[in-house]
Amino acid sequence: MNRVILLSLISFAFCVSPSAGQSILNVSGEWSEFRGPTGQGHAAGKLPTEWAPEKNITWRTEIPGTGWSSPVIVADRVYLTTAVPTSEDEKPDQSLRALCVDAHSGEIIWNVEVFHEDGDKAPRIHPKNSHASPTPIVEAGKVYVHFGHLGTACLNTKDGSIVWAVQELAYKPTHGNGGSPVIVDDKLIFSIDGVDRQEVVALDKSTGKIAWETERGTKEGVKPFSFCTSLVIEVDGQRQLISPGSGVVMALDPTTGDEIWRVDYGKGYSVVPRPVYANGLLYICTGYDRSTMIAIRPEGTGDLTESNVEFTVEKGVPYNPSLVAVDDAVYMVSDNGVLSCLDGETGDLRWKERIGGNFSASPIYANGLVYLLDEAGLTTVFKPGEQFEEVAENDLEERSLASFGIDGNAILLRTEKALYRIETN
């Protein structure tokens, strides 16, 4: 390997992997999936700390329709999905679309319909959800878009032409769609957590055909719907696909779908936060009605509920935002704006701070700082450490539930109406 490239990859790995126990890296370092190349919200760029509607905004591009999928960026192109109503009816049909935006100019390069949703048959969605909430994933000239029970498709990144599209994995959702897909080798993997069907599914990423399906085995009495994105980690040389759902988190062999281990966490449901792996532990949020965070040592096989849960945290745990780990600490912001710093090895609370606002987006860590985006478009930037140290507050004054995308030293931030590129000018 070219020595310069090798040194760059090593440098990137140190930037995004500050603690022992991490997910498997996308070695390109590009923000190609939900929460970036590690899947855990770590970025290597030197991001801006100050912006406003008229400050450090390189461009703002109006995005048609509504969608809360987060932007992903590969090779100077930004990809996202949206749902565009086709009429003014009370329950209009929706054109489910994928878009490609030039990362430098903000120009929409292509905008294609992937699926069409019948408004009369569409289930009711939660006010904080959309018909286009799962985040795309990009690899090797292909962008994979997922619309939950409405279907999954593979498109060419060049022009948006559809390579394959499948709608055979229908199920009955509650509150709409959520979890995003991941790629492992030749497979595209996502969760199905509906009222009538709870399983993890792998598609052949070249054809869209089902490679394997693994049922969750959700217990009776547990509300079955959830919206989580899986995380791929490696433990003792074995890859594990970590997939939380209602009442249980499973570790699967991503090649075969065979279950490696599971941990039962009772009646938790509507699980949203993506898992985080650091300090040799998996941090899992258990969802509603009262979210707890459990730290699991992901070693062994079978039911690890009694043996491998290292600690449990019950206060300040989010329902929607994912966590972020920095060094030996884990930071979490609750949906109602309480920020907590935990000891990553024991779960002990080091400090907490009420920063206000309501939160759905997941935080990022970059250039020694953590960025928190609230639902009103206000980003709080703070320096992680032994106490809360605010660096800046930046208000775009537009509603936002999507998580950040990162392109080098720039932030891609999606609001209800537009996509912004934010960088120091």
N, C-alpha and C positions, 0 to 999 in steps of 0.2 A: 504494500500500500504506500502511496505517496506520503513522505514523512510529514509534509505540511497538513495534509488531510488528516493523518493519524493524530497529530498533535491537536488539531481543532476538535476532533471527536473526543479526545481525552479531556480537553478543557471543558467541553460542553457537559460531559458526564459529571465532572466535579461541580459544575454550576447547578445542575438540577438534581444531584443525588447527595444531599448533605448528611444523610444519616444511613446507618446500616439497614438493609432490608428495603429494596425498592422494586418497582414494577420493571418489566422488560422494556428497555429503551427502543424507541424508533431512532436509529442512529443517524438519520438524516437531520434530526433536530428541528424539522419543520412542524408547524402546528396543524397536523393533518387529521386530528380527531378531537373529541370532546376532552377538554383539560390538557391538551397538548401532547408532546412526544413521550412523556412518561405516564400520561393519563392522570396526573396528580397535581396539575396546576403550577408546575415549575417552568420558568422561562429563563433563557440565558441572556436576553437583551438588556440594554440599559434604557429602561422605559421612562417616559416623562413623568414628572410628579405633579405638574400643574397644567390645567386646561380649563376652558370655559367655551361657551358657544362661539366666541370670537377670538379664542386664544389657543394656539397650538393645534388647530384643526386643519389638517391638510386637505381633506375633502369630506363632504357629507352627501350621500346618495340616497334619495328616496327609494324605498323598497316596496313594491306593490303588495297588497294583501296583508295578511297577518301571519306571523310565525315566530316561535321562540327558540328555534334551533340556533345554536351558537355558530359563529363564523369559523371556518377552517381555511388555512392558507398554505398553498404549495406552489412553488415556482412562479411567484408574482401574481397568483390568481387566488381570489377569495370565493369560497363556495358556501351556499346556504340554501335553505328551502323556505317556501312560503305557501300559503293557501289564499287564493283569490276568489271571492264570491262572484258568481256569474250573473247575479240579478239582485234586485232590491227586495226580494221576498223575505218573509220572516225566517224561513229556513231555506236559504239559497243553496244551490249546488256549489261545490267548491272545486276549483281547478288547483290541483296539488302540483306544485312546480319546483324545479331546481333552477338556481341562478348561479352565474359565474360573473364576478366583478374584477376588473383590472385593479390590482392592489395599489398601483401608483397613481392612477388617475381617477379611480372611482367609477369609471365607465362600465355599464353593464354590457358584457361581451355576448352572453347568450342567456335566454330565459325560456325554458321549455316546460311544457306540461308532461308530467309523468303519469299521473292517475287523475280520474275524475270521480268525485264523491257525490252521490245522490243526496241532496239535502233532506228529502223526506225520510230517508232511511238512516240518516246520520244520528248516532247517539249523542246525548247531551254531554258537553264538555265542561270542565271546571272553569270558572271565570279567569283563573290564572294560567289556564292551558291554552293550546291552540291546535289547529288541525295539522300543524307542521312543527312539532316540538323536538323530535329526535335530531341530533346533530349528524351531518354527513361525515364520511371518512374517505380519505383519498390515498390511493396507492398506485404507482406504476401506470400513470396515464388514465386511471379510472376513478370516478367518484361514485360512491355507493350511498344511496339515499334510502331512508327508511321512514315509513309513515304508519308504523304499528300495524293494527289490524287491517289497514287499507292496502298494504303491500310494500314491497322492497324492490329496488331496481339498481342496475349498474349502468352508468353513462360514461361516454368518452369525455375526458376533460377538455379536449380541443374544441368541440362544437356542441356538446350536450346530447349527441345522438344516443339513443337507447340501445345498449348491448343486450340486456335481458331485463325482464320485469315479471315478477311473480305476485300473485294475489291468492294463492291456495292456502295460506296459513291464517285464515280468518278466525277471529275469536270475538267474544263479547267484552268490550272494554268498559271500564268505569272511569269517568272524568276525562276520557280521551287517551292520547298517546304520550309516551315519555322517553323510555330508555333508548340509548343510542347503540349502534352496532360496534363491534371490534373485529379486527382481522388477525388471524393466527395462521401463518403459512398459506395454504390454499383455501382457507375457510373464512366465511363471514358469519359471525356469531352474535346472536341477540336473544333477549328473553321474551317470552310470551307469558304475561301474568294478567289474565282476564278472569271474568267470573266463571267461565266454563272450562278454562284450559290454563294450566300453569306448567310451563316447561322451558328448557333452554334448547335453542335450535341452531344448528350449523348448516349453512348453505355452501355448496361449491361456488367459490367466488367467480369462476369462469362461466358457469352455466346457470346458476341460481337454483340448481336442483338440491334437494335435501340430502345432506351428508350424514347427519345424525340428529336424533331428538332424545332428550333426557327429561323425564317427568320430575317435578319437584317433590312430589309426595306431600303436598300441603295438608296439614292436619285439619280435621273437622273442627268447626268453630272459629277458624281464622278467616278473616276477610281476605279473599284471595288476590286482590288486585295490587300491583306494584309497578314501579317505573324506573328501575335501577339499570345502570350501565355497568357491565362486568369489567373486571380488571385482571390482566394476565401478569402473574408473578413467577419467579423461579425459586424453589426451595430444595436444597440438597440435589441440585442438578435436574430436578423434575419441574416442568412447567405446570402451573395450576391456573385454571380459569375460575376466578372468584366471582360468584353470582348470587347476590342477596335477593331474596324475595320475601313474600309474606310469611312470617314465622320462622324462616330458616335461611341460612347462608350455606351454599354448597361450593365445594371445590371440585372441579371436573378436569379430567384429562382433555385438553382442547383438541387432540387428534381424534379421539374415539367417542368422547362424551361420557366415558365411564366416571362414576363418582369416586373421588378419592377420600373425602371426608365431608362431614356436615356438622353445623352447630345450630341447635334449636334455640330461638329467643322468644318463645311464647306466642302471643297474639299480635305482635307488631305487624302492621300492614301499610300499604301505600308508601313503600320504601323508595326514596329518591336519591339520597346522596351516594356518589360513587365511592367505593372503598378506597382507603389509603393504606399503604404498606410502608412502614418505617420502623426503625428500632427493633427489627425482627418480629414485629407484630402487625396484624391486620386490625384496622379500626373500622368498625361497622356501625352505622346508625340504624336503629330498628324501626323507625317510622311511627305512625300514629297508633293509639290515641295519646300515648305519652312516650316520646322518643327517648331511648337510652343509647349510649355508645358502649359497645363491648370491644375489648381488645383480645384478639385471639392469636395464639401461637400456632402457625399453620404447618405443624409437623405431625406426622402420624396418619392413620387411616381410620375410617369408620366414624362412629358418633363421638365427637370430641367435646360435647357440651359440658360434661362434668370435669374433664381433665385439662382442657386447653384454653379456657377463658381466664385470662390473667387478671383482669379487673373490669368493673362496670362503672360508668359515669351516668348519673341520672339528672343532673341539673344543667340547663343551658344548652342542651343538645338540639341541633337543628332538625327540622323535618325536610327541608329542601336544599339548602346550600351544603356542598361537600366540605370536608375538612381540608386543612393544609398542614403538612409537617415540615418543620424547619429545625435542623440540628436535633436536639433531644426533646423538643417541645412540639405539641400539637395545638393548633389554633382552630377555634370554631366560633362561628357567629350564628346565634339563634335567629329564627325567623322574625322575632320582634326586636332584634338589634342589640343583644347582649353578647359581647365579645369575651371569650374565655381563653386563657392560656393554661394548658395542662402539661404536667410532666409526662412525657411520652412513655416512660417505663413503668410508672406507678399509677397514673391517672390523677394524681393529686393536683388540686387547683393552685396555680401559682399566682394568678391575678384575674380579675374580670373588670370590664369597663362597659357601661351602657353608652353606646354610640348613637342610639336612636334609629329611626327608620324601620322599614320592613324589608326582609331579604329573601331572595330566591336564588340569585346567581351565586356561583361558586367562586371563592377567592383564588388569587394567583400570588406566587412569590417570585420576585425578580429583583436583581441588583440590590439585594439586602433589605428589601421592603415587601410588605404584604399589601395587596390592593383588594378592597371590599366594595362591591357595587350594590347599592340598594335599589328598591323597586321604583323609586322616583327619579333615578338617574344620577344620584349623588355617590361619588367614589371617595371613600376614606382611605388614605395611605398612611401606614404606620410602620415603625421600625420594630421588628420582633426583638424580645429581650426580657430582662427580669421585671420590667414594668411597662405599662402602656406609654408609648411615645408617638404622638400624632405628628405626621410630617406635613400633610396637606388634606384639604377637602376640595373636591372639584365637582361642580354641578352642571350637568347638561340640560336639566329641566325638562327631560322627556322620560316617560315611563320605560323601564327596562327590566326584563326578567331573564334575558339570555346571559350566558357567561362570556368572559373575554376571549378574544382570539389575539394571537401575538404574531407579528411579522417583523423579525429583527428587533429594532428599537422602537417599533410602533405598536400601538394598541388598536385593535379593531373592536369597536363596541357597537352592538346592535340595540336600537331602541324600538319603540312601538312603530315608528314611521320610517326610520332611516338607519343606514350603516355609516359609522364614522371611522375615519383614520385619524388617530391622535398621535402626534410626535413633536418633539422639540424642533421648532423651525429656526 
